[in-house]
Structure formats: C-alpha cells, structure tokens
Amino acid sequence: MDTSTFKRRRKAQPSLGSYNEGDYKWAVYYTGQDGNRARRKFYQKNDAEAFLADKLVEVENLGTRIASVLDDDVKRQAFEASELLKPFGKSILDAAKHFRAHLEATTKSAPITELSQQFQDSKQADGKSSRYLGDLRNRLRPFVRDCGQRFASEVTAKDIYEWLGKLTVGNLTRNHYRLVLSAFFGWCWRLGYCAENPVAKVSHAKVQPTAIEVYTPAEMAALLHSAATWKPDHIRPTVENSGYAISRPHETTDILASIVLCGFAGLRQSEFERLSWEQVKIDRGVIDLSAAITKTAARRLVKIRQPLLAWLQHLGPFQSGRICKTNFSNRLLAFRRQLATPWKQNALRHSFASYLMEALQNPGEVSLQLGHSDAGVVFAHYRETVTVDDAKAFWALTPDAVLADAEVINLDKKALAS
C-alpha cells in the first residue's frame, strides 16, 4: 500500500475492508489510542461489522466530548488551520508537531556570533592544529559578519545556498566555505542549537578538472642548476624598518632545499616551510613528517630516493632547526623572478607524483608517499602523464649530472643575463 493511501485511511472514519490472509477475510481499519493506524482482522463479516459499529460510536462520542470543551474561537482557528494545510496534505496535528520541534530548537538556540566562538573554542580544546583553527576563523568570519545576529535555528538551506552564491570566489573555494559551515552547523545540531544541519541540503559546487603541470627533465635540471648557483645581491624583506629596506645574508641553501624536497619527495610548500633538518633521516632513508607538519594532520614517512639522497648530501653538512631561514618567502620570490624556466604552481609536487607513478606503476605506493587517502585520485591524475624515457631522465638528475651539463649552464647564464 502506498503512502498516500495510508495517510488517507488514517484521517478517515473507521472503515471495513476485505482481507485475505489465511482464514481472515475481513478487517476494520481505525485509529488506535496511540494515534497510529490500527487494524483488527475477522473471520466473519458480521463480526467485523459489529466491531466497526462500536468504533464509529466511539469516534462520534469522542467528537462530541471534544466539541463540548472547545470554544468557538478554537473551533474557528482549527477550521482555518485545516484549510491552510489542505493543499499540502497535512493535518493540524502535523503542523503542531512540526512547530513544537521548531520551538524546542529555538528555545535552546543562540546567536551565531556567540555559537561561532564556542565552536572554535571546542576545536581548540580538541587539539586541532593552528592551521586548521586559522582556516575555521578565516572562513567563518565573513559568515558571522553577514548573519551573526541570527539564531542558528533560524538559518535555512536556502539562506546558506544564497550566501555561498554571493561569494566572489571560484567553485573550489566556495566548496571550502561550505565545508566549514557544514562542520559548524553539524556541531550546532549535535548540541541541540538547531533542529537540523541546513548545509547538508546544499550541494557542492561543480569544479571543472584542470590539467596538472609538471616540469620536463630539462626544465627541472635548469631549475636545480639555477638554485644551486644563485647568488643574490640583496633581498627586500616582507616589512620595512623606518622606510628603509633591511638587507639580509645571501642565504640560498633553503632555496635549493625547497626545490629538491618538493620535487624529489613530493612535499607541499607549506610542509617544507615547517620542516626541520632533524626530520630528514638519511640514516633511515626517510623524511619523517609529523602530524603537526602535514596538511592532513597525519604522520607521513617519505622515502629518500635517488637523486634526492645525492642532493641532500650536496647540501650537507646538515644543521639543526628549521630548514627555512629568515626572509625565505621573499628570497624565493626573487629567485623565481630570475628563472628562464617559467615557474609553475604546485608543479614540483605534481612532477614527483607523475614521474614516481610512471616508475612504480603503483598508485597505492604513490598515494602513500603523497599523503593521499584515495589511491583512485592518484591513478586518475598522475597515470600516463609522462613518458618512460622522461621518468628515467628525471630520476637521474643528480648534482653531478646537473652541474656539469653544458646546456643547462648556458640556459642558466641566459636567465641571469636577462
């Protein structure tokens, strides 16, 4: 029996119907004491009709008793409410239950401004990383600015959809905002501040896949040579002191380290900038990325392969503490500007993944090295993006090969001259 038929029978008077289950031939449908649909089965039609007559009398007596205690104003309101709900197939009881749930949620609710701070405090108490907390703060701030005075229980899926649609950002970034709002309203729902998570009804924005960029072996060789031989005169820092640029030492070791660790170990730039020399375990053949460093807040061990080992030995002897030195971001920017090979965003990590995938033909292992939880993503993005010969050439880019290559040296000189 479909739902509509079930609802119609619940609202109707007690009724008699034929029934076929073993020896039972007749059934009476009526509303039980709990307000739910009930059924009584009979062998004989006479017995069923007698029971039906009793139920009809009960319903009539109940209606009389209720009518005697209701004043005319309540009766009129009940009639008007019933008429309003009729187009939607709902009863007054349905409306009352729904509104009661709304009132319960509203009574417990609070302004978003207040709840947003409580939510962030709870995440900090859970031990979330400063990077995660900063992302929550930055993405909740504009929502609190626009909707902070509203109660959490008042916000609907339509409100969320319209607010996300007004953001002047790409779809990928819009999905990041949606993710943070979903975490916030999910927390509100679990604590009883709203009746549901409205973000759950808002779909993700469609993100068009983009082709990844990688460095060819020749481009990577030129990049490595430039980083290994670069000697800047001076670098303008991020801030200025009394209007004068502050000169910095000609530090270039961390620039080369960023190229080799991101290019031959697949580190994200943000992971490299938090890395210390103590975590580069040459004796064990791994780079030990702690949970405080990785994007996913999960420890990751990356194998030290050739030519990374050779470049790390070229950088030695190792120091202690952070690999990045003072003013790294400005020196890296100055280095990129003088390159003959155009700088490609995230191409070092993409190159590592693509060439490793071609060499190993094992998306699970590549996924493990990258810190991805889904090997399918690695297979979809990095399979057959480079050739076998290019992969062999890439993994042969040792310091001896790069620094002695006449073509690379000439390319580097042209870049510096320009």
C-alpha positions as MATLAB code, in Angstrom:
seq = 'MDTSTFKRRRKAQPSLGSYNEGDYKWAVYYTGQDGNRARRKFYQKNDAEAFLADKLVEVENLGTRIASVLDDDVKRQAFEASELLKPFGKSILDAAKHFRAHLEATTKSAPITELSQQFQDSKQADGKSSRYLGDLRNRLRPFVRDCGQRFASEVTAKDIYEWLGKLTVGNLTRNHYRLVLSAFFGWCWRLGYCAENPVAKVSHAKVQPTAIEVYTPAEMAALLHSAATWKPDHIRPTVENSGYAISRPHETTDILASIVLCGFAGLRQSEFERLSWEQVKIDRGVIDLSAAITKTAARRLVKIRQPLLAWLQHLGPFQSGRICKTNFSNRLLAFRRQLATPWKQNALRHSFASYLMEALQNPGEVSLQLGHSDAGVVFAHYRETVTVDDAKAFWALTPDAVLADAEVINLDKKALAS';
ca = [
       0.000    0.000    0.000;
       1.475    3.405   -0.950;
       1.990    6.268    1.482;
      -0.827    8.431    0.160;
      -3.385    5.662    0.662;
      -2.073    5.073    4.157;
      -2.430    8.760    5.067;
      -5.966    8.948    3.683;
      -7.083    5.959    5.738;
      -5.518    7.357    8.912;
      -7.567   10.519    8.592;
     -10.810    8.744    7.645;
     -13.510    7.272    9.862;
     -13.151    3.614   10.895;
     -13.732    1.523    7.790;
     -14.399   -2.054    6.769;
     -12.402   -3.773    4.075;
     -11.927   -7.225    2.611;
      -8.808   -9.060    3.714;
      -7.071  -12.213    2.550;
      -4.682  -13.870    4.963;
      -5.352  -17.468    5.780;
      -8.860  -17.746    7.242;
      -9.142  -13.992    7.811;
     -11.457  -12.450    5.221;
     -12.357   -9.070    6.728;
     -10.552   -6.236    8.505;
     -11.552   -3.000   10.235;
      -9.140   -0.052    9.978;
      -9.262    2.609   12.677;
      -7.097    4.983   14.753;
      -5.651    3.422   17.892;
      -5.142    5.028   21.295;
      -1.565    5.989   20.374;
      -2.818    7.917   17.360;
      -1.360    5.433   14.876;
      -3.102    3.318   12.282;
      -4.561    0.089   13.672;
      -6.224   -2.959   12.162;
      -8.447   -5.751   13.532;
      -8.898   -8.959   11.473;
     -12.035  -11.119   11.436;
     -13.180  -14.448   10.056;
     -16.810  -13.409    9.601;
     -18.215  -10.257    8.061;
     -20.875   -9.979   10.774;
     -18.228   -9.805   13.491;
     -16.304   -7.191   11.520;
     -19.431   -5.053   11.037;
     -20.251   -5.233   14.747;
     -16.733   -4.093   15.693;
     -16.938   -1.311   13.106;
     -20.215   -0.087   14.584;
     -18.628    0.082   18.051;
     -15.698    2.091   16.668;
     -17.985    4.514   14.882;
     -19.842    5.126   18.144;
     -16.531    5.738   19.918;
     -15.480    8.263   17.287;
     -18.842   10.040   17.491;
     -18.725   10.165   21.288;
     -15.112   11.407   21.184;
     -16.074   14.161   18.749;
     -18.964   15.188   20.987;
     -16.762   15.331   24.081;
     -14.093   17.366   22.298;
     -16.658   19.721   20.788;
     -18.184   20.338   24.228;
     -14.909   21.610   25.703;
     -13.765   23.732   22.757;
     -14.941   27.307   22.492;
     -15.992   28.830   19.191;
     -12.708   30.695   18.740;
     -10.654   27.477   18.928;
     -13.051   25.732   16.541;
     -12.736   28.576   14.046;
      -8.937   28.526   14.282;
      -8.916   24.755   13.817;
     -11.068   25.072   10.720;
      -8.910   27.851    9.228;
      -5.708   25.942   10.008;
      -7.123   22.824    8.392;
      -7.977   24.779    5.257;
      -4.459   26.246    5.088;
      -2.888   22.804    5.351;
      -5.254   21.032    2.992;
      -3.306   21.862   -0.247;
      -0.208   20.254    1.293;
      -1.941   17.118    2.507;
      -1.075   17.853    6.150;
      -3.189   17.841    9.280;
      -3.363   20.243   12.206;
      -1.548   17.646   14.284;
       1.267   17.503   11.721;
       1.602   21.272   11.914;
       1.584   21.285   15.711;
       4.311   18.639   15.931;
       6.475   20.498   13.416;
       6.064   23.824   15.195;
       6.774   22.244   18.568;
      10.098   20.907   17.236;
      10.872   24.398   15.911;
      10.098   25.995   19.279;
      12.225   23.462   21.149;
      15.165   24.160   18.846;
      14.662   27.925   19.034;
      14.450   27.895   22.813;
      17.842   26.166   23.067;
      19.420   28.170   20.258;
      21.662   31.252   20.419;
      23.064   33.920   18.066;
      25.595   32.692   15.501;
      28.160   35.193   16.785;
      28.155   33.509   20.179;
      27.996   29.949   18.879;
      30.758   30.525   16.349;
      33.205   31.413   19.100;
      32.114   28.418   21.190;
      32.609   26.176   18.161;
      36.147   27.441   17.579;
      36.969   27.115   21.274;
      35.773   23.494   21.217;
      38.018   22.709   18.261;
      40.985   24.283   20.011;
      40.224   22.211   23.115;
      40.173   19.115   20.863;
      43.797   19.827   19.977;
      43.273   20.869   16.360;
      46.291   22.394   14.610;
      46.799   26.143   14.394;
      46.493   25.853   10.607;
      43.054   24.209   10.930;
      41.911   26.767   13.503;
      43.103   29.612   11.287;
      41.109   28.228    8.350;
      37.971   27.994   10.523;
      38.418   31.541   11.737;
      39.017   32.996    8.264;
      36.062   31.238    6.639;
      33.585   31.778    9.477;
      34.413   35.481    9.827;
      32.500   36.680    6.702;
      29.510   34.463    7.546;
      29.391   35.805   11.111;
      29.684   39.329    9.735;
      26.639   38.826    7.498;
      24.489   36.522    9.654;
      25.932   36.775   13.160;
      22.840   38.272   14.811;
      20.549   35.489   13.611;
      19.871   32.403   15.701;
      21.346   29.159   14.401;
      17.897   27.552   14.392;
      16.606   30.228   12.005;
      19.123   29.601    9.206;
      17.741   27.514    6.346;
      19.337   25.656    3.462;
      18.120   28.456    1.160;
      19.972   31.010    3.300;
      23.188   29.001    3.064;
      22.787   28.494   -0.683;
      22.231   32.209   -1.321;
      25.121   33.271    0.935;
      27.573   30.915   -0.784;
      26.350   32.117   -4.160;
      27.253   35.718   -3.316;
      30.896   34.901   -2.613;
      33.193   36.293   -5.310;
      35.385   33.199   -5.366;
      35.846   30.120   -7.528;
      33.818   26.976   -7.012;
      36.655   25.130   -5.300;
      37.000   27.885   -2.700;
      33.210   28.077   -2.375;
      33.219   24.367   -1.503;
      35.821   25.051    1.195;
      33.484   27.629    2.765;
      30.627   25.134    2.548;
      32.733   22.508    4.329;
      33.463   24.840    7.253;
      29.800   25.881    7.539;
      28.770   22.222    7.498;
      31.150   21.487   10.367;
      29.779   24.463   12.331;
      26.074   23.690   11.852;
      26.721   19.984   12.409;
      28.188   20.931   15.788;
      25.146   23.161   16.486;
      22.777   20.325   15.589;
      24.546   17.785   17.819;
      24.307   20.167   20.781;
      20.642   20.951   20.137;
      21.076   24.545   18.942;
      19.215   23.801   15.691;
      16.817   21.107   14.535;
      18.981   20.041   11.582;
      22.160   20.863    9.684;
      20.916   23.111    6.839;
      24.197   22.794    4.927;
      23.519   19.088    4.365;
      20.809   20.092    1.871;
      23.163   22.358   -0.116;
      25.057   20.519   -2.838;
      28.723   21.063   -3.659;
      29.557   23.491   -6.437;
      30.810   21.752   -9.562;
      34.557   22.117  -10.026;
      35.940   21.668  -13.505;
      39.011   19.428  -13.522;
      42.213   21.197  -14.519;
      45.213   19.631  -16.195;
      48.192   19.323  -13.873;
      51.500   20.928  -14.807;
      54.827   19.146  -14.494;
      58.417   20.079  -15.210;
      60.151   18.255  -18.021;
      63.541   16.742  -17.077;
      65.268   19.615  -18.910;
      63.210   22.241  -17.065;
      63.870   20.532  -13.722;
      67.597   20.421  -14.484;
      67.619   24.150  -15.249;
      65.676   24.867  -12.074;
      68.103   22.852   -9.956;
      71.170   24.457  -11.566;
      69.786   27.934  -11.037;
      69.000   27.226   -7.370;
      72.435   25.673   -6.767;
      74.362   28.594   -8.290;
      72.194   31.605   -7.430;
      73.974   34.415   -5.552;
      71.605   37.339   -4.937;
      72.987   40.778   -4.095;
      70.273   41.714   -1.608;
      66.649   40.865   -0.976;
      63.915   43.265    0.053;
      62.171   41.804    3.149;
      58.473   41.478    3.835;
      58.448   44.536    6.116;
      60.437   47.723    6.075;
      62.107   49.424    9.003;
      61.667   53.214    9.117;
      61.152   53.257    5.361;
      64.473   51.567    4.524;
      64.793   48.045    3.162;
      66.644   45.693    5.507;
      69.491   43.746    3.875;
      69.683   40.006    4.520;
      72.535   37.482    4.250;
      72.998   35.768    0.872;
      71.301   32.586    2.097;
      70.418   30.203   -0.749;
      70.670   26.733    0.849;
      66.999   26.694    1.796;
      66.008   27.738   -1.750;
      67.769   24.702   -3.221;
      66.411   22.539   -0.388;
      62.854   23.570   -1.248;
      63.356   22.570   -4.894;
      64.800   19.139   -4.140;
      62.481   18.246   -1.237;
      59.313   19.331   -3.038;
      60.465   17.949   -6.396;
      62.003   14.631   -5.327;
      59.960   13.925   -2.162;
      56.592   15.455   -3.110;
      56.363   17.772   -0.099;
      53.851   20.574   -0.240;
      55.418   24.023    0.000;
      53.663   24.604    3.342;
      55.025   21.290    4.648;
      58.558   22.174    3.604;
      58.353   25.542    5.357;
      57.549   23.760    8.655;
      60.231   21.086    8.227;
      63.357   20.787   10.407;
      66.662   19.158    9.489;
      66.171   16.680   12.335;
      63.228   15.181   10.444;
      65.364   14.337    7.416;
      66.547   10.867    8.452;
      69.253    9.977    5.930;
      70.411    7.050    8.082;
      66.895    5.561    7.899;
      66.255    6.633    4.319;
      63.066    8.570    5.117;
      61.727   12.046    5.770;
      59.625   11.873    8.922;
      56.740   14.357    8.553;
      54.965   14.711   11.876;
      51.223   15.331   12.189;
      51.949   18.974   13.048;
      53.545   19.458    9.630;
      51.273   17.637    7.186;
      48.139   19.098    5.643;
      46.069   16.113    6.768;
      47.392   16.240   10.367;
      48.582   12.625    9.987;
      52.194   11.477   10.226;
      53.792   10.552    6.902;
      57.062    8.837    6.045;
      58.513    9.703    2.617;
      61.265    7.532    1.179;
      64.517    9.228    0.235;
      65.158    8.100   -3.337;
      67.868    8.953   -5.804;
      68.510   11.697   -6.746;
      67.178   13.225   -3.508;
      69.855   11.476   -1.467;
      72.600   12.921   -3.662;
      71.181   16.445   -3.405;
      70.827   16.181    0.381;
      74.479   15.135    0.597;
      75.336   18.067   -1.674;
      73.556   20.387    0.779;
      75.406   18.917    3.794;
      76.700   19.049    6.410;
      73.255   19.301    7.998;
      72.386   21.959   10.508;
      69.747   21.828   13.194;
      66.375   23.543   13.438;
      64.136   24.798   10.658;
      65.392   24.407    7.115;
      63.824   27.730    6.095;
      65.893   30.697    7.189;
      64.882   34.310    7.784;
      63.178   36.055    4.877;
      62.697   32.800    2.946;
      59.466   33.809    1.198;
      61.000   36.998   -0.249;
      64.182   35.249   -1.342;
      62.121   32.511   -3.007;
      60.089   35.156   -4.843;
      63.279   36.883   -6.041;
      64.649   33.527   -7.190;
      61.531   32.734   -9.193;
      61.633   36.090  -10.960;
      65.084   35.477  -12.448;
      64.328   31.995  -13.808;
      64.494   31.262  -17.542;
      62.091   28.375  -16.954;
      58.616   29.716  -16.037;
      57.570   28.888  -12.501;
      54.595   26.505  -12.443;
      52.298   26.464   -9.420;
      52.488   23.157   -7.484;
      54.450   21.635  -10.397;
      57.240   20.286   -8.163;
      54.829   18.055   -6.228;
      52.939   17.152   -9.429;
      56.225   16.257  -11.121;
      57.225   13.991   -8.238;
      53.866   12.189   -8.352;
      53.822   11.834  -12.149;
      57.370   10.541  -12.516;
      57.054    8.241   -9.492;
      53.799    6.829  -10.861;
      55.481    6.082  -14.175;
      58.444    4.472  -12.439;
      56.480    2.334   -9.950;
      53.133    1.767  -11.706;
      51.685    1.533   -8.202;
      49.061    4.174   -7.319;
      48.819    2.832   -3.750;
      52.516    3.439   -3.065;
      52.451    6.860   -4.740;
      49.354    7.779   -2.721;
      51.141    6.742    0.472;
      54.141    8.933   -0.364;
      51.942   11.919   -1.196;
      49.763   11.548    1.896;
      46.553   10.939   -0.078;
      43.870    8.703    1.393;
      42.423    7.762   -2.000;
      44.673    5.917   -4.444;
      41.989    6.418   -7.096;
      42.711   10.155   -7.138;
      46.391    9.456   -7.788;
      45.533    6.985  -10.541;
      43.170    9.459  -12.215;
      45.523   12.458  -12.092;
      49.040   11.082  -12.491;
      48.801    7.934  -14.614;
      50.485    8.199  -18.026;
      51.122   11.941  -17.766;
      54.839   11.476  -18.585;
      56.792    9.021  -20.730;
      59.032    6.190  -19.594;
      62.130    7.915  -21.011;
      61.285   11.194  -19.262;
      60.816    9.358  -15.975;
      64.264    7.762  -16.312;
      65.789   11.151  -17.112;
      64.030   12.821  -14.177;
      65.266   10.286  -11.615;
      68.821   10.655  -12.988;
      69.060   14.380  -12.136;
      71.864   14.131   -9.566;
      74.097   17.112   -8.680;
      76.953   15.688  -10.755;
      74.726   15.359  -13.807;
      73.033   18.762  -13.468;
      76.010   20.935  -12.532;
      78.207   19.521  -15.306;
      75.571   19.813  -18.081;
      76.739   22.471  -20.545;
      73.261   23.051  -21.995;
      71.792   23.665  -18.551;
      74.653   26.036  -17.648;
      74.162   28.078  -20.821;
      70.412   28.265  -20.215;
      71.053   29.443  -16.670;
      73.501   32.143  -17.828;
      70.936   33.473  -20.299;
      68.408   33.711  -17.497;
      70.753   35.642  -15.247;
      71.788   37.969  -18.081;
      68.170   38.818  -18.839;
];
